[in-house]
Structure formats: structure tokens, C-alpha cells
Amino acid sequence: MVHWLKTGSVSKSKRKTTESNDPIHTQEMPSSITNISTENLKKLPQVSNTKFLVPGKIRKYSEEYLCHGFSFITIDNVAKPECVICGEILANSISRRIKDISYDIEETILKDINNSEMFSIQVDESTDVAQLAVLLVIARYIKQNESEEGLLLCHPLTGRTTGADIFHAIDSYFAEKKIKWSQCCGLSTDGGKSMSGCYSGLLARVKAVSPLIKWTHCCIHRQALASKPLPADLKDVLDDSCKVVNFIKSRHTNSRIFSLLCEDMGSLHKTLLLHTEVRWLSRGKVLTRLFELRHEVQMFFEDHPFRLSSKFNDHEWLQKLAYLSDVFLKLNNLNLTLQNSAVTIFQVNDKIESFVKNLEFWKTCIENNQPEIFEALHDFLSETDMNLSQGIKHQIVQHLNELKTAFAKYFPKCGKEDHWIMFPFSEIYFKSAVLSAREKEKLIELKTDSSFQAAFLEKKSLITFWANVKDEYPELSYKAFNILLPFTSSVLVERAFSSYTFIKNKYRNRLSVSSDLRVYLSSVEPDFKKLSASKQAQGSH
């Protein structure tokens, strides 16, 4: 019964030889198979030229396999063998088990979302190794008074990737799974036109079916955009640094020689890092590593005709490199703090406000000849017994001013009208709260409830606290969820795409990943007892 797996056509002589040597084929076929009537055989599909599409092989189907009780069925344009008696579809057992587990996890998540008062989503699309556009949707919902996140949808976009296509894919899934758009309180995306377009993007189409939904432009993407401005001279230093790294890293001989040089000099690192524009932390890491290995690079370029080799003997150029490594390291630290998926909108605003104030402080320090706030720059100046020139001071101050302007553009100041959610027992934020008279009355009752005040001091998160008071103060809880539940970034889908590329790589580029990805990412425990009960045990074990 397993010879349909043979590659290529099966000749009668080969089949007879094989069957005579195979103990399985020396037995009589069950009457239920051998006694298939001519009428029933005519009802079966004509499959003499059908091929089973299996990665790496083309497996042909022959009508002769009907005597073994196998027909075929086409699923997702792939022909798979099917038992004519029980209808069981035979393929990859592991793949079927993964799909069963994935379906169980999905059903659990959908049940939790429907039981939650509201939920939010973050959405992104990307292209995989097989040039297939993939849409990912991750949801956050409330379960047992805690917030949870889960993969809601992993869907291939076979055509275009416009806002209409993305919305149609999500809307169709919501309709199929009976998810209500009215329950969705937040949508987080990047700033691409297909996502954030106010006329034909995903945001516009979601607003049409759920007008009250709150859209959030990913704070990490905004931070990366705000970090872009650079004065011309400092931009030249960044470009020259990338060219130096590329010259060493892109040539295997140079890379090996540099590695040996670093080893001989007892360096902390043995290689430079390539700059990648799409990676958030790349610039800071590349510049920091280059500055740390500046002596090794200088040694490598000794008597070398490369046109940028003289830069590592130029102390002013090295001062600019030191400053860039310092300031991008600080930007990287800010970026990392925003990558925490549990960070709230209040924490994002606080971190950005703190960074902007630091920009002003750093500018004052540089103007007052106090460069110690930039560690690498300060150490280099001490090492070379030099002071910052007026030209470099001017460039640094200009850069810090440009950063401050950019952050003000991408992170406009927010009012304090919602801070009562974070400080429900504070008199200051009670006065600034934008609430109805009825809601303020309820907030006063909450403020004077000592049991809730004690619970607030012991809380694990703001969402947990407001979920605990939902039964007594539903109006306040609902307003709090509308602010706290929406994602502040799309970091979870970014991480999910990293997992996606790990699962589906160039060696498995025809893999359908949705089930595997859901199982890989999920924190939901599948109901293994139910799954096991639905399968027939192997009698021989």
C-alpha cells in the first residue's frame, strides 16, 4: 500500500517483482477494496496523469493504485493520496499534527477574544524568501484580568499588497471567525501608505467599519525616523565609516588579515560589523565597533593605497566618529526600551520627553566644554590631550538641535487628560481628567476606596488593576482599556517575521508556514488530551 510513494511511473514488471517480494502484497486485499464495483470505480476521478507535488520530487499517480484502495484529492493546488474507503488523506504526519495543534490554539485565541470586552491588533506585511507577500496580524486581548497577545492571522497575499487587499484579507477572516470590528479598539502599523493612508490605506478602510478605533504609528519606527537627521559633515563621517567597513568586510582576504591582526593585538573584537539601513540598531553598533577597533584599522591601512586610509590619522575626523558612536549608542538604548511589548503609551511619552530634555542638556554641556557626557569622545580627547574645536562643537550642537526638532515632529506633546488612568488616586490628575460628571463621580468613589488603593499599590500592571475594578466601575474601566489595550508599536509582528524567516528559509522555500508559525509563537497550551482522543492509536504498538 506504500508503492504510490515511488518516484516516476510504475511498470507492470517492476510492480509484479516488487509485490512478489513484499509480504504485504502476498496477502489478499480486503474484500472491501477488491470488491469495489464497476459503477463505483467509474465515479472515481480519472487520475492516470495526475502528479503529486512534493518538494523536490514529482510523484505520479496511476489508475493501478485503485486496486490498493487509493484515489486522490487536490488541496491548495497539490494532489494528495486519499483512501477510497475511509476518505483519509495521506501526506506528512508531522505536518498534519502541527496543523491540528495550530487549529486548537487558534480556536482558543478566538474564544478568548470573543470573551474579552475589547481587543487591539498590530498589522504588517513583508515578502519572504520565495517572493511571497505575507500578512501578519497579532491581537492583544484580556484573559483572566491579564493582557495576552497571540498570532491571529498569517495570510499570503497572492496579488497586490494595497490597503484594499490587506483590509479584505483581515475583514474576510473576521467575518469567517465571527469577530466584530466594533470590539477592536486599536490598530498599530508602520507609516507606509498602504497601512496609514487616510483615503485608500488600511487605516481609512478600518475607520469606515469601526470609526472609534484608535490608530497608533509604531513608536519604534517613529524613533528611527526621528534619528535620521545629520549635518553634512557628520553624514560624510558616517558614509566614510561604512566605506571603510565595506572595504575590509567585502573582501575575504582583507577580512581574514584583519581578523589575524586583531588577534595578534589582543583586541576585544576580531571583526567589524556591516551597516544595514533597515536594522534599527545597525548604525550605533557599526560606529561603536569601528571606533573601538580604530587602532587595528589604522595598523591595517599602514602603507595602504586605499583613499580613506588617512582618515584614521586625522584626529578631528576621529573626534566626529567618537561623537557619532556615543550619540547613536544613546539612541539605541532608547530604541531598546521602546521594544518592550508591555510598554504603555504613558511610558512611551515619558521616555521620549526624558530623551528630548537630555538633548538640551547635552547641548549645554558641549557649549560649556564639558564633553564627559559622551564617554568615547571624552576618553579620546583625554588620550590625545586635545580640546574640541569650535567647528566640531558647532556641528554637534547643530545635530542635537536637529534631533530635538525631529523628535518634536514625530512625538508631539500629549496632554495630561488621560493621566488619571495611570494615577487614579492622584488629586492633580483628577482635576485635569476629561470625564463626564457621572464618570468623575465614580472616580471619586474609587479614589476613596482603600481596598482598591491597596490593590493598586500591589498591581502587576495597569491593565490588571482596571480589569479588577471592571465589575464596580465599568465606565472607568472601559475608558482605561481604550487607552491601555492598543499597541504602542508593531514590534511583535517584526519579531514574528524574524521567526517566519527562520522557519521558511531557502532550503524550505515551498513550505506553508502559517500553522508552524502559530505553534512556534504561541504561549497557549494546546488541549493535547482532546487532540489525542481524536486520533486512532497504532494497533501494532
Secondary structure, DSSP 8 states (H G I E B T S, - for coil): --GGGSSS---HHHHHHHHHH-TTTTS---HHHHT--HHHHHHS---TT-EEEETTEEEE--GGGGGGTEEEEEETTEEEEEETTT--B-S-HHHHHHHHHHHHHHHHHHHHHHHSS-EEEEEEEEE-TTS-EEEEEEEEEEETTEEEEEEEEEEEE-S---HHHHHHHHHHHHHHHT--GGGEEEEEE-S-HHHH-SSSSHHHHHHHH-TT-EEEE-HHHHHHHHT----HHHHHHHHHHHHHHHHHHSSHHHHHHHHHHHHHTT-S-S------TTSTTHHHHHHHHHHHTHHHHHHHTTT---TTGGGGG-HHHHHHHHHHHHHHHHHHHHHHHHT-TT--HHHHHHHHHHHHHHHHHHHHHHHTT-GGGSHHHHHHHHHHT----HHHHHHHHHHHHHHHHHHHHHS----STTTTTT-TT-HHHHHH----HHHHHHHHHHHT-HHHHHHHHT-S-HHHHHHHTTTT-HHHHHHHHHHHSS-S--HHHHHHHHHHHHHS-GGGTT---HHHHHHHH--S---HHHHHHTS---TT-
